[in-house]
Amino acid sequence: MVTGMGHTIGSQHLALREQVLAELRRRIVDGDYPPGQRLTEERLAADFGVSRNPVREALRIVEADGLVVMMPRKGAVVATPDASTVADLFAVRSSLETVAARMAAERATATDVADLRRLLDDARDATEQDDLSRVAQLNSDLHLRVIEISGNRWLSSISAALYLHVHWIFRIGAAHRAPHSWQEHIRLVDAIEARDADEAEAAAHAHVAAAAQAALDNVDDAG
C-alpha cells in the first residue's frame, strides 16, 4: 500500500512538472514571454499557480533547450536568438526538410495530401484573421506532417526539439513572414500531390532559404 501511494504521488508530481514545462515552453515560443524578459521563480509560480519546485525544474530544462539563459545578477532570462544560432538552425532544417519533402512525394497517400490541404486551409484562415500564434503552430504542424508522411523514423526522431525552435523563430517574425510562408507551402504540397520528388525537394529548399533570410533579417533588425 505504501509503495502504491508513493508511486501515485510521484506520478502526480511528474504530471505537474510536465504541465509547468509545457506551459512555460508555450509562453516562450508564442512570445508571451518575449526575448530578454526576466523570469523569476516567484513570478512564474504565481503565473502558473504552483509552488517554486516544478518551476525551478522547468527552468533548468528550458535552459538546456536554449530558450532561456542564466544571466549574472538577473537569473533566468528568455534567450534572444542571434545570427549564428539562426544560421545553424536553418542549416539543419534545410537538410532535414529537403529529404522529408522528396520522400513524402514518393510515399504520400490521398489521405496524406488531404491532411496537408486541410492544414493549408487553416493557415490561410489564420493568416487572414491575423492570428499569428495559430499561424506559427500550423506552420510547425504542416512541416511535422510532411516529415511523418516521409515515413523516415530518423527524421521524425530528431524533429521535435528542432521544431520547438522553428516555431519560436517563426513566431518572432510571423507578422511579416506568414503570407509568404503560406504561398510557399502551397507549392510544396502541390509537388507532393503530383508525386514530383524533384519539385518537392526544390520547393522545400526554396522555402527554407526564404525563411532563413527572413529570420536573419529579423535578428539584424532586433539588434
C-alpha positions in Angstrom: 0.0 0.0 0.0 2.8 2.4 0.9 4.6 1.6 -2.3 1.4 2.2 -4.3 0.8 5.5 -2.6 4.4 6.6 -3.2 4.1 5.7 -6.9 0.8 7.7 -7.2 2.4 10.8 -5.5 5.4 10.5 -7.8 3.2 10.3 -10.9 1.2 13.4 -9.8 4.5 15.3 -9.3 5.7 14.2 -12.7 2.5 15.3 -14.3 2.6 18.7 -12.6 6.2 19.2 -13.6 5.4 18.3 -17.2 2.4 20.6 -17.2 4.5 23.5 -16.0 7.2 22.8 -18.5 4.8 22.6 -21.4 3.1 25.9 -20.4 6.5 27.6 -19.9 7.7 26.5 -23.4 4.4 27.6 -24.9 4.6 31.0 -23.4 8.2 31.5 -24.6 7.7 30.2 -28.2 4.4 32.1 -28.6 6.0 35.3 -27.4 4.0 35.8 -24.2 7.4 35.9 -22.5 9.5 37.7 -25.2 13.2 37.6 -25.7 15.1 39.5 -23.0 12.3 39.2 -20.4 13.4 38.1 -16.9 11.7 35.0 -15.5 11.9 34.7 -11.7 10.7 31.6 -9.9 8.3 33.7 -7.9 6.7 35.3 -10.9 6.3 32.0 -12.8 5.0 30.2 -9.7 2.4 33.0 -9.4 1.6 32.9 -13.1 1.0 29.1 -13.1 -0.5 28.8 -9.6 2.1 26.3 -8.4 5.0 26.1 -5.9 8.5 27.1 -6.9 9.8 23.5 -7.2 8.3 22.5 -10.5 9.1 26.0 -11.8 12.7 25.5 -10.9 12.8 22.1 -12.6 11.1 23.5 -15.8 13.6 26.4 -15.9 16.5 24.0 -15.9 15.0 22.2 -18.9 14.2 25.3 -21.0 17.7 26.5 -20.3 19.0 23.2 -21.7 16.6 23.7 -24.7 18.3 27.0 -25.3 15.1 29.0 -24.7 16.4 30.6 -21.5 19.8 31.8 -20.4 21.1 32.4 -16.9 22.5 36.0 -16.5 24.7 37.3 -13.7 22.6 39.2 -11.1 19.5 38.7 -13.2 18.9 35.0 -13.1 16.8 33.4 -15.8 16.1 35.5 -18.9 14.4 34.5 -22.1 17.1 34.0 -24.8 17.4 36.3 -27.7 18.2 34.4 -30.9 21.4 35.6 -32.6 22.5 35.3 -36.2 24.8 32.3 -35.6 22.1 30.4 -33.8 19.6 31.1 -36.5 22.0 30.1 -39.3 22.9 26.8 -37.6 19.2 26.0 -37.1 18.3 26.6 -40.7 21.3 24.7 -42.0 20.0 21.6 -40.2 16.4 22.4 -41.2 17.3 22.7 -44.9 18.9 19.2 -45.0 16.0 17.7 -43.0 13.2 19.2 -44.9 14.5 18.6 -48.4 14.9 14.9 -47.6 11.5 14.8 -46.0 9.8 16.5 -49.0 11.4 14.2 -51.5 10.4 11.1 -49.5 6.9 12.5 -48.8 6.3 13.0 -52.6 7.3 9.4 -53.2 5.1 8.0 -50.4 2.1 10.2 -49.8 -1.4 8.8 -50.0 -4.5 10.6 -50.9 -5.4 10.9 -47.2 -2.0 12.4 -46.5 -2.5 15.0 -49.2 -5.9 15.8 -47.8 -4.4 16.4 -44.4 -1.9 18.8 -45.8 -4.6 20.7 -47.8 -6.6 21.0 -44.6 -3.6 22.5 -42.8 -3.1 24.9 -45.7 -6.7 26.0 -45.5 -6.5 26.5 -41.7 -3.3 28.5 -42.2 -4.9 30.7 -44.8 -7.8 31.4 -42.5 -5.5 32.1 -39.5 -3.3 34.5 -41.7 -6.4 36.4 -42.8 -7.6 36.7 -39.2 -4.1 37.8 -38.1 -4.0 35.0 -35.6 -0.2 34.8 -35.6 0.1 32.3 -32.7 -2.2 29.9 -34.7 -0.2 30.5 -37.9 3.0 29.6 -36.2 1.5 26.4 -34.7 0.1 25.4 -38.1 3.5 26.1 -39.8 5.1 23.6 -37.4 2.2 21.2 -37.8 2.5 21.2 -41.6 6.2 20.5 -41.6 6.0 17.8 -39.0 3.2 16.2 -41.0 5.4 16.2 -44.1 8.1 14.5 -42.0 5.6 12.0 -40.8 4.5 11.3 -44.4 8.1 10.7 -45.4 8.0 7.6 -43.3 11.5 8.1 -42.2 11.7 7.4 -38.4 15.1 9.0 -38.1 13.8 12.3 -39.4 10.8 12.1 -37.0 13.0 11.3 -34.0 15.1 14.4 -34.4 12.4 16.8 -35.4 10.6 17.5 -32.1 13.4 19.6 -30.5 14.2 21.3 -33.8 10.6 22.4 -34.4 10.3 23.9 -30.9 12.9 26.4 -32.1 11.5 26.7 -35.6 8.1 27.7 -34.0 9.9 30.2 -31.8 11.9 31.9 -34.5 8.8 31.9 -36.9 6.6 33.4 -34.2 9.0 36.3 -33.6 8.8 37.4 -37.2 5.4 36.0 -38.0 3.7 39.3 -38.9 6.0 39.7 -41.9 6.6 36.1 -42.8 3.2 34.5 -42.6 1.7 35.4 -46.0 4.8 34.4 -47.9 5.2 31.2 -46.0 1.6 30.2 -46.8 2.3 30.6 -50.6 5.5 28.6 -50.4 3.7 25.8 -48.6 1.2 25.6 -51.4 4.0 24.9 -53.9 5.4 22.2 -51.6 2.0 20.5 -51.2 1.3 20.7 -54.9 4.5 18.9 -55.6 3.8 16.2 -53.1 0.4 15.7 -54.5 1.9 15.4 -58.0 4.4 12.9 -56.7 7.1 15.0 -58.2 10.1 14.4 -55.9 12.4 16.8 -57.6 9.9 19.7 -57.4 9.1 18.8 -53.8 12.8 19.0 -52.9 13.2 22.2 -54.8 10.1 23.7 -53.1 11.4 22.8 -49.7 14.8 24.1 -50.4 13.4 27.5 -51.6 11.0 27.7 -48.7 13.7 27.1 -46.1 16.1 29.6 -47.8 13.4 32.3 -47.8 12.5 31.5 -44.1 16.2 31.6 -43.1 16.7 35.0 -44.8 13.6 36.4 -43.2 14.7 35.1 -39.8 18.2 36.6 -40.2 16.8 39.9 -41.3 14.6 39.9 -38.2 17.6 39.2 -36.0 19.5 42.0 -37.6 16.6 44.4 -37.1 16.2 43.4 -33.5 19.9 44.0 -32.9 
